[in-house]
């Protein structure tokens, strides 16, 4: 078996993505309900704190800034 033949099947791959989305959703909702919700930079830092230990080799990308800005603008439905 070659290295490129080793991967998650489609069902498992979808579960991994669904789980990752759920972790992100939980973090966004938690920050939106917290004290850092009115400031985009504080919301960003809080999101990073929530997410950094949840993923292997994780680095914040532009999505995190998008959600931090949405939190600060009061655009997150709870």
PEHU-V676913 format. One record per pair of residues at least 12 apart in sequence whose ideal C-beta (glycine too) atoms are under 6 Angstrom apart, sorted by the first residue. I is the first residue (numbers start at 0). J is the second residue. D is the distance in Angstrom with one decimal. If there is no record, write none. Layout:
I_J_D / I_J_D
This chain:
22_53_5.1 / 26_46_5.6 / 26_49_3.8 / 26_50_5.4 / 27_66_5.0 / 30_42_5.3 / 30_45_4.5 / 30_46_5.5 / 30_70_5.7 / 31_70_4.8 / 31_75_4.2 / 36_70_5.3 / 38_71_5.9 / 39_67_5.0 / 39_68_5.1 / 39_71_3.9 / 42_67_4.1 / 42_70_4.3 / 42_71_5.4 / 43_67_3.7 / 46_63_5.2 / 46_67_5.7 / 47_59_5.2
